[in-house]
Amino acid sequence: MLSTEPIYRQCKLVQSFPTMRLWGSIEDKLVATISNIWLQLLTNPTQDIDECLRKHLDPLANRLNMLLEN
């Protein structure tokens, strides 16, 4: 059953995610890595996509894990 409450009242009941230390740094690294992935895929469209993703995302995951552990 749909609620008849206005949407703004319903939004007050929803909890947001808690703030996270270093989120800006994480987001910057993700954006740069995704940009590099697109650049490499557009430069060489016949390459193995899985290999390209592993090449970029595995090191990023390692860096982010180290960043979050500290």
A tleap script that builds the chain and sets N, CA, C and O, in Angstrom:
source leaprc.protein.ff14SB
mol = sequence {
  NMET LEU SER THR GLU PRO ILE TYR ARG GLN
  CYS LYS LEU VAL GLN SER PHE PRO THR MET
  ARG LEU TRP GLY SER ILE GLU ASP LYS LEU
  VAL ALA THR ILE SER ASN ILE TRP LEU GLN
  LEU LEU THR ASN PRO THR GLN ASP ILE ASP
  GLU CYS LEU ARG LYS HIE LEU ASP PRO LEU
  ALA ASN ARG LEU ASN MET LEU LEU GLU CASN
}
set mol.1.N position { 0.840 -1.181 0.000 }
set mol.1.CA position { 0.000 0.000 0.000 }
set mol.1.C position { 0.885 1.244 0.000 }
set mol.1.O position { 1.837 1.323 0.777 }
set mol.2.N position { 0.590 2.197 -0.844 }
set mol.2.CA position { 1.356 3.427 -0.932 }
set mol.2.C position { 0.957 4.375 0.180 }
set mol.2.O position { -0.218 4.500 0.525 }
set mol.3.N position { 1.941 5.028 0.724 }
set mol.3.CA position { 1.702 5.995 1.782 }
set mol.3.C position { 1.157 7.280 1.181 }
set mol.3.O position { 1.499 7.650 0.057 }
set mol.4.N position { 0.318 7.945 1.930 }
set mol.4.CA position { -0.201 9.234 1.475 }
set mol.4.C position { 0.602 10.393 2.053 }
set mol.4.O position { 0.300 11.553 1.776 }
set mol.5.N position { 1.625 10.088 2.856 }
set mol.5.CA position { 2.481 11.136 3.403 }
set mol.5.C position { 3.271 11.801 2.286 }
set mol.5.O position { 3.709 11.135 1.348 }
set mol.6.N position { 3.450 13.093 2.382 }
set mol.6.CA position { 4.291 13.757 1.385 }
set mol.6.C position { 5.704 13.176 1.401 }
set mol.6.O position { 6.193 12.714 2.432 }
set mol.7.N position { 6.330 13.212 0.259 }
set mol.7.CA position { 7.653 12.601 0.105 }
set mol.7.C position { 8.672 13.211 1.048 }
set mol.7.O position { 9.542 12.496 1.545 }
set mol.8.N position { 8.596 14.507 1.311 }
set mol.8.CA position { 9.591 15.132 2.197 }
set mol.8.C position { 9.486 14.602 3.616 }
set mol.8.O position { 10.497 14.546 4.315 }
set mol.9.N position { 8.315 14.215 4.061 }
set mol.9.CA position { 8.182 13.605 5.395 }
set mol.9.C position { 8.780 12.207 5.402 }
set mol.9.O position { 9.406 11.801 6.381 }
set mol.10.N position { 8.590 11.477 4.321 }
set mol.10.CA position { 9.162 10.139 4.232 }
set mol.10.C position { 10.677 10.206 4.201 }
set mol.10.O position { 11.345 9.349 4.781 }
set mol.11.N position { 11.236 11.220 3.527 }
set mol.11.CA position { 12.695 11.356 3.434 }
set mol.11.C position { 13.325 11.607 4.795 }
set mol.11.O position { 14.471 11.220 5.022 }
set mol.12.N position { 12.607 12.238 5.691 }
set mol.12.CA position { 13.132 12.476 7.032 }
set mol.12.C position { 13.337 11.171 7.791 }
set mol.12.O position { 14.152 11.114 8.712 }
set mol.13.N position { 12.622 10.142 7.423 }
set mol.13.CA position { 12.717 8.866 8.111 }
set mol.13.C position { 13.887 8.023 7.614 }
set mol.13.O position { 14.285 7.064 8.276 }
set mol.14.N position { 14.434 8.369 6.469 }
set mol.14.CA position { 15.512 7.593 5.865 }
set mol.14.C position { 16.841 8.031 6.461 }
set mol.14.O position { 17.109 9.226 6.586 }
set mol.15.N position { 17.665 7.070 6.824 }
set mol.15.CA position { 18.983 7.397 7.364 }
set mol.15.C position { 20.006 7.404 6.232 }
set mol.15.O position { 19.967 6.566 5.331 }
set mol.16.N position { 20.903 8.349 6.298 }
set mol.16.CA position { 21.971 8.398 5.304 }
set mol.16.C position { 23.149 7.570 5.800 }
set mol.16.O position { 23.203 7.169 6.963 }
set mol.17.N position { 24.089 7.326 4.897 }
set mol.17.CA position { 25.297 6.621 5.286 }
set mol.17.C position { 26.125 7.530 6.191 }
set mol.17.O position { 26.132 8.746 6.003 }
set mol.18.N position { 26.812 6.960 7.156 }
set mol.18.CA position { 27.662 7.797 8.010 }
set mol.18.C position { 28.828 8.367 7.206 }
set mol.18.O position { 29.265 7.777 6.218 }
set mol.19.N position { 29.320 9.518 7.644 }
set mol.19.CA position { 30.465 10.093 6.960 }
set mol.19.C position { 31.673 9.189 7.149 }
set mol.19.O position { 31.788 8.483 8.151 }
set mol.20.N position { 32.563 9.220 6.180 }
set mol.20.CA position { 33.702 8.323 6.217 }
set mol.20.C position { 34.981 9.131 6.058 }
set mol.20.O position { 35.097 9.964 5.159 }
set mol.21.N position { 35.915 8.878 6.921 }
set mol.21.CA position { 37.207 9.543 6.864 }
set mol.21.C position { 37.870 9.226 5.525 }
set mol.21.O position { 37.842 8.083 5.071 }
set mol.22.N position { 38.449 10.210 4.912 }
set mol.22.CA position { 39.217 10.065 3.674 }
set mol.22.C position { 38.372 9.760 2.435 }
set mol.22.O position { 38.924 9.338 1.418 }
set mol.23.N position { 37.065 9.957 2.488 }
set mol.23.CA position { 36.242 9.613 1.330 }
set mol.23.C position { 36.646 10.409 0.090 }
set mol.23.O position { 36.613 9.865 -1.014 }
set mol.24.N position { 37.025 11.679 0.236 }
set mol.24.CA position { 37.426 12.488 -0.910 }
set mol.24.C position { 38.628 11.895 -1.615 }
set mol.24.O position { 38.683 11.872 -2.844 }
set mol.25.N position { 39.588 11.418 -0.847 }
set mol.25.CA position { 40.783 10.791 -1.423 }
set mol.25.C position { 40.420 9.506 -2.158 }
set mol.25.O position { 40.936 9.242 -3.244 }
set mol.26.N position { 39.543 8.718 -1.576 }
set mol.26.CA position { 39.099 7.468 -2.210 }
set mol.26.C position { 38.387 7.775 -3.522 }
set mol.26.O position { 38.639 7.131 -4.540 }
set mol.27.N position { 37.511 8.749 -3.490 }
set mol.27.CA position { 36.761 9.116 -4.702 }
set mol.27.C position { 37.698 9.617 -5.802 }
set mol.27.O position { 37.527 9.267 -6.970 }
set mol.28.N position { 38.686 10.434 -5.432 }
set mol.28.CA position { 39.651 10.937 -6.419 }
set mol.28.C position { 40.407 9.791 -7.085 }
set mol.28.O position { 40.603 9.793 -8.300 }
set mol.29.N position { 40.831 8.816 -6.288 }
set mol.29.CA position { 41.571 7.675 -6.832 }
set mol.29.C position { 40.681 6.826 -7.751 }
set mol.29.O position { 41.136 6.339 -8.786 }
set mol.30.N position { 39.426 6.655 -7.367 }
set mol.30.CA position { 38.492 5.895 -8.208 }
set mol.30.C position { 38.254 6.596 -9.544 }
set mol.30.O position { 38.274 5.961 -10.599 }
set mol.31.N position { 38.030 7.899 -9.492 }
set mol.31.CA position { 37.771 8.661 -10.718 }
set mol.31.C position { 38.980 8.597 -11.655 }
set mol.31.O position { 38.824 8.386 -12.857 }
set mol.32.N position { 40.182 8.778 -11.106 }
set mol.32.CA position { 41.385 8.726 -11.937 }
set mol.32.C position { 41.568 7.339 -12.546 }
set mol.32.O position { 41.910 7.218 -13.722 }
set mol.33.N position { 41.343 6.305 -11.760 }
set mol.33.CA position { 41.517 4.944 -12.265 }
set mol.33.C position { 40.492 4.616 -13.344 }
set mol.33.O position { 40.842 4.032 -14.370 }
set mol.34.N position { 39.248 4.978 -13.129 }
set mol.34.CA position { 38.210 4.710 -14.133 }
set mol.34.C position { 38.503 5.477 -15.420 }
set mol.34.O position { 38.292 4.954 -16.514 }
set mol.35.N position { 38.985 6.708 -15.295 }
set mol.35.CA position { 39.370 7.475 -16.486 }
set mol.35.C position { 40.492 6.783 -17.251 }
set mol.35.O position { 40.471 6.723 -18.480 }
set mol.36.N position { 41.470 6.261 -16.517 }
set mol.36.CA position { 42.579 5.545 -17.160 }
set mol.36.C position { 42.096 4.266 -17.846 }
set mol.36.O position { 42.573 3.915 -18.925 }
set mol.37.N position { 41.170 3.590 -17.227 }
set mol.37.CA position { 40.609 2.371 -17.838 }
set mol.37.C position { 39.935 2.725 -19.163 }
set mol.37.O position { 40.183 2.075 -20.178 }
set mol.38.N position { 39.081 3.756 -19.156 }
set mol.38.CA position { 38.398 4.156 -20.385 }
set mol.38.C position { 39.387 4.563 -21.465 }
set mol.38.O position { 39.231 4.198 -22.630 }
set mol.39.N position { 40.410 5.325 -21.070 }
set mol.39.CA position { 41.409 5.764 -22.037 }
set mol.39.C position { 42.107 4.562 -22.672 }
set mol.39.O position { 42.292 4.517 -23.888 }
set mol.40.N position { 42.490 3.602 -21.857 }
set mol.40.CA position { 43.177 2.427 -22.393 }
set mol.40.C position { 42.248 1.598 -23.281 }
set mol.40.O position { 42.671 1.107 -24.328 }
set mol.41.N position { 40.986 1.438 -22.874 }
set mol.41.CA position { 40.043 0.655 -23.685 }
set mol.41.C position { 39.724 1.343 -25.003 }
set mol.41.O position { 39.574 0.678 -26.028 }
set mol.42.N position { 39.620 2.659 -24.988 }
set mol.42.CA position { 39.342 3.388 -26.235 }
set mol.42.C position { 40.553 3.410 -27.155 }
set mol.42.O position { 40.409 3.419 -28.377 }
set mol.43.N position { 41.747 3.419 -26.571 }
set mol.43.CA position { 42.973 3.405 -27.358 }
set mol.43.C position { 43.190 2.055 -28.025 }
set mol.43.O position { 43.661 1.975 -29.160 }
set mol.44.N position { 42.840 0.994 -27.302 }
set mol.44.CA position { 43.047 -0.358 -27.819 }
set mol.44.C position { 41.784 -1.197 -27.567 }
set mol.44.O position { 41.741 -1.969 -26.609 }
set mol.45.N position { 40.760 -1.055 -28.415 }
set mol.45.CA position { 39.480 -1.724 -28.182 }
set mol.45.C position { 39.513 -3.249 -28.313 }
set mol.45.O position { 38.562 -3.918 -27.910 }
set mol.46.N position { 40.574 -3.800 -28.859 }
set mol.46.CA position { 40.624 -5.257 -29.030 }
set mol.46.C position { 41.276 -5.969 -27.842 }
set mol.46.O position { 41.358 -7.197 -27.824 }
set mol.47.N position { 41.728 -5.220 -26.876 }
set mol.47.CA position { 42.399 -5.843 -25.738 }
set mol.47.C position { 41.423 -6.620 -24.854 }
set mol.47.O position { 40.207 -6.449 -24.949 }
set mol.48.N position { 41.965 -7.454 -24.016 }
set mol.48.CA position { 41.177 -8.246 -23.074 }
set mol.48.C position { 40.679 -7.325 -21.956 }
set mol.48.O position { 41.471 -6.781 -21.186 }
set mol.49.N position { 39.372 -7.161 -21.881 }
set mol.49.CA position { 38.784 -6.233 -20.910 }
set mol.49.C position { 39.067 -6.687 -19.478 }
set mol.49.O position { 39.400 -5.865 -18.624 }
set mol.50.N position { 38.938 -7.983 -19.210 }
set mol.50.CA position { 39.192 -8.477 -17.859 }
set mol.50.C position { 40.616 -8.173 -17.420 }
set mol.50.O position { 40.850 -7.769 -16.282 }
set mol.51.N position { 41.561 -8.369 -18.325 }
set mol.51.CA position { 42.961 -8.094 -18.011 }
set mol.51.C position { 43.168 -6.603 -17.739 }
set mol.51.O position { 43.886 -6.228 -16.811 }
set mol.52.N position { 42.541 -5.765 -18.547 }
set mol.52.CA position { 42.646 -4.321 -18.368 }
set mol.52.C position { 42.087 -3.908 -17.000 }
set mol.52.O position { 42.697 -3.112 -16.287 }
set mol.53.N position { 40.936 -4.452 -16.650 }
set mol.53.CA position { 40.336 -4.114 -15.361 }
set mol.53.C position { 41.207 -4.574 -14.204 }
set mol.53.O position { 41.413 -3.833 -13.244 }
set mol.54.N position { 41.724 -5.806 -14.294 }
set mol.54.CA position { 42.609 -6.307 -13.243 }
set mol.54.C position { 43.863 -5.447 -13.116 }
set mol.54.O position { 44.321 -5.155 -12.012 }
set mol.55.N position { 44.405 -5.051 -14.254 }
set mol.55.CA position { 45.633 -4.245 -14.273 }
set mol.55.C position { 45.447 -2.937 -13.502 }
set mol.55.O position { 46.367 -2.472 -12.828 }
set mol.56.N position { 44.269 -2.355 -13.604 }
set mol.56.CA position { 44.018 -1.061 -12.962 }
set mol.56.C position { 43.353 -1.189 -11.593 }
set mol.56.O position { 43.703 -0.463 -10.663 }
set mol.57.N position { 42.403 -2.104 -11.467 }
set mol.57.CA position { 41.620 -2.165 -10.231 }
set mol.57.C position { 42.310 -2.916 -9.099 }
set mol.57.O position { 42.118 -2.574 -7.932 }
set mol.58.N position { 43.107 -3.929 -9.417 }
set mol.58.CA position { 43.800 -4.657 -8.343 }
set mol.58.C position { 44.768 -3.751 -7.581 }
set mol.58.O position { 44.738 -3.733 -6.351 }
set mol.59.N position { 45.630 -2.992 -8.282 }
set mol.59.CA position { 46.506 -2.084 -7.530 }
set mol.59.C position { 45.727 -1.017 -6.759 }
set mol.59.O position { 46.109 -0.638 -5.652 }
set mol.60.N position { 44.637 -0.539 -7.352 }
set mol.60.CA position { 43.818 0.452 -6.658 }
set mol.60.C position { 43.237 -0.143 -5.380 }
set mol.60.O position { 43.267 0.498 -4.330 }
set mol.61.N position { 42.715 -1.349 -5.461 }
set mol.61.CA position { 42.158 -2.005 -4.274 }
set mol.61.C position { 43.219 -2.152 -3.193 }
set mol.61.O position { 42.935 -1.941 -2.014 }
set mol.62.N position { 44.433 -2.510 -3.581 }
set mol.62.CA position { 45.515 -2.639 -2.602 }
set mol.62.C position { 45.838 -1.301 -1.945 }
set mol.62.O position { 46.016 -1.227 -0.730 }
set mol.63.N position { 45.912 -0.233 -2.761 }
set mol.63.CA position { 46.203 1.103 -2.206 }
set mol.63.C position { 45.092 1.558 -1.266 }
set mol.63.O position { 45.358 2.109 -0.197 }
set mol.64.N position { 43.850 1.325 -1.670 }
set mol.64.CA position { 42.734 1.757 -0.833 }
set mol.64.C position { 42.665 0.949 0.467 }
set mol.64.O position { 42.343 1.495 1.522 }
set mol.65.N position { 42.962 -0.324 0.390 }
set mol.65.CA position { 42.991 -1.135 1.613 }
set mol.65.C position { 44.043 -0.618 2.581 }
set mol.65.O position { 43.789 -0.523 3.782 }
set mol.66.N position { 45.236 -0.279 2.063 }
set mol.66.CA position { 46.289 0.268 2.930 }
set mol.66.C position { 45.865 1.604 3.519 }
set mol.66.O position { 46.114 1.874 4.694 }
set mol.67.N position { 45.220 2.446 2.701 }
set mol.67.CA position { 44.767 3.735 3.162 }
set mol.67.C position { 43.743 3.597 4.282 }
set mol.67.O position { 43.786 4.336 5.265 }
set mol.68.N position { 42.830 2.658 4.130 }
set mol.68.CA position { 41.762 2.487 5.122 }
set mol.68.C position { 42.237 1.789 6.392 }
set mol.68.O position { 41.629 1.945 7.451 }
set mol.69.N position { 43.311 1.026 6.292 }
set mol.69.CA position { 43.831 0.334 7.478 }
set mol.69.C position { 44.492 1.308 8.449 }
set mol.69.O position { 44.529 1.052 9.653 }
set mol.70.N position { 45.014 2.422 7.936 }
set mol.70.CA position { 45.708 3.387 8.810 }
set mol.70.C position { 44.756 4.307 9.500 }
set mol.70.O position { 45.180 5.173 10.266 }
savepdb mol mol.pdb
quit
